[in-house]
Amino acid sequence: MAPERSTGNRISAQDIRRRKGGVPIVCLTAYTYPIARMLDPHVDLLLVGDSVAMVLHGHVTTLGASLEMMIAHGQAVMRGSTKACVVVDMPAGSYEASAAQAAASARRIVNETGCQAVKLEGGVDMAAQMAAIVTEGIPVMGHIGLQPQSVEKDGGYKIKGRTHENVAALFRDAEAVEKAGAFSVVIEGTVEAVASDLTRHVAIPTIGIGASGDCDGQILVIDDMIGMTVDRVPKFVKEYANLRDTISHAAARYAAEVRSRAFPGPDHVFSATSGKDKA
Ligand code: KIV
């Protein structure tokens, strides 16, 4: 595990690590300054996920994310938050080649954003990369089970833990992530009972998404959770709001009022005598 880093008043990766088995850890993704400001008071951890490539940039998979994209969104989320532990995803192509590549990319992300930790996908296959980042003093979050960066290789978003061989591989991955020094691990798209067993098996907190209520914490993609997703919403998502309809209705009302000249009204224009200089 990386040595404790000073994080001011923020929740640190080590604080998250200490919450194993305690009050569930509340995590959401965030990609922008205003959303980070709105979420920060309510969550323990904000993940600048590479899902940003799909959610905000319209790519078909997370493979559309680049290091520059992750850094720009990481900077925005850091500006918009003061309390949460901010974790930035390492995009595909920035870490797989070698431990040295992973360490250099992680260093760049932390130096340019000031985030508390990085996350990367993989288990046994990425253990050397995770250990190298931890050796740099940078906390790492693992990500096992369904790994969106491997979706093309896997032939789709396939649920994990349905065969004996796959369950054994998941346990090996979880052990490898823990041994590499990760402070926590995301378990995605995995059979409920298997995710529950994995949570009991490792000493680091597990963060579930399409996994199990027994995980030490939960994460959702913010746009899914607030009903902003315009394409398919995964089964594991619970929509706590429907901003799709709210925005669509607002746009329809605005369009009607512009066309009928009801907007702008007297409150939204400046008279020569109102005396106010500021918009
Ligand atoms: O990129 C992302 O949003 C993620 C979460 C789904 C865990 O990795």
Boltz pocket constraint, residues with backbone or C-beta under 6 A from the ligand:
constraints:
  - pocket:
      binder: B
      contacts: [[A, 29], [A, 47], [A, 48], [A, 49], [A, 50], [A, 51], [A, 52], [A, 89], [A, 143], [A, 186], [A, 188], [A, 209], [A, 219], [A, 220], [A, 221]]
      max_distance: 6.0
